């Protein structure tokens, strides 16, 4: 699997708090909100994460075990 350290930090944060917003995620991993939006789209396209139950009241589902992603 081709995951950067940035990807891994995003996945870790999503596992810790599946209801986190992209805005809060950006603060947590110290990236811009735009970078987080771009990265979450890419991670969804690659099948690593998905969004369940919509944008406002949804949650993130991590589809991989990040201990295997190293």
C-alpha positions, -999 to 999 in steps of 0.1 A, spaced: 0 0 0 12 34 -9 4 57 20 24 88 30 30 98 66 3 124 61 -22 98 49 -14 77 80 -19 106 103 -53 113 87 -63 77 90 -52 76 126 -72 107 135 -103 93 117 -100 61 138 -97 81 170 -127 102 162 -149 90 133 -172 120 137 -144 146 132 -151 173 107 -126 181 79 -120 215 96 -111 199 129 -91 172 111 -70 200 94 -62 215 128 -53 182 143 -29 171 115 -17 207 109 -27 209 73 -49 233 54 -86 225 52 -83 223 14 -54 197 17 -76 176 40 -105 178 15 -82 167 -13 -66 139 7 -99 125 20 -112 123 -15 -81 104 -27 -83 81 3 -119 73 -5 -111 67 -42 -83 43 -31 -108 24 -8 -90 32 25 -118 52 40 -155 60 34 -181 85 46 -213 70 61 -246 87 66 -239 120 48 -219 151 52 -236 168 82 -243 139 106 -221 112 92 -190 95 103 -158 83 88 -152 46 84 -116 34 81 -115 3 58 -79 -7 65 -59 -16 95 -32 11 96 -8 -12 114 -7 -32 80 -3 0 60 33 6 71 
